[in-house]
Amino acid sequence: MLARARGLFSDFPFGTDFTREEIVLARALERLKEKTTGGWPRVKAFVGAVASRGIPSAVKPYLDRMSLGAPQTRQEWLWQRLLVEELRAITEGNSGLDCF
């Protein structure tokens, strides 16, 4: 197991200008990119996003940062739902948020 995965080293050992919010969003968007590239994983991600209900209060600041707090189109609504699923996994699971 990598030392960073065990929480021994920071993702940014020399510091960063990114805010905590930006770092979480970057992780969520990277995970979303991985899940939506190609075939069956993409379909599975879209179906999961459409089927999801509710937006946890913990992810609302992130959606506002991405201007997805109040989607205006179907496409924005879908992006919101996809991002909510990834943010939910990151914020509830606290996967690596302490490592910066």
QUINORCOR-V163928 format. One record per pair of residues at least 4 apart in sequence whose C-alpha atoms are under 6 Angstrom apart, sorted by sequence separation. I is the first residue (numbers start at 0). J is the second residue. D is the distance in whole Angstrom. If there is no record, write none. Layout:
BEGIN
i=I j=J d=D
i=I j=J d=D
END
This chain:
BEGIN
i=3 j=7 d=5
i=17 j=21 d=6
i=24 j=28 d=6
i=37 j=41 d=6
i=63 j=67 d=6
i=75 j=79 d=6
i=79 j=83 d=6
i=83 j=87 d=6
i=86 j=90 d=6
i=87 j=91 d=6
i=88 j=92 d=6
i=89 j=93 d=5
i=2 j=7 d=5
i=3 j=8 d=5
i=62 j=67 d=5
i=63 j=68 d=5
i=70 j=75 d=5
i=89 j=94 d=5
i=34 j=40 d=6
i=35 j=41 d=4
i=62 j=68 d=5
i=70 j=76 d=5
i=67 j=79 d=6
i=48 j=80 d=5
i=48 j=81 d=5
i=27 j=85 d=5
i=27 j=86 d=6
i=9 j=98 d=5
i=10 j=99 d=6
i=9 j=99 d=5
i=6 j=98 d=6
END
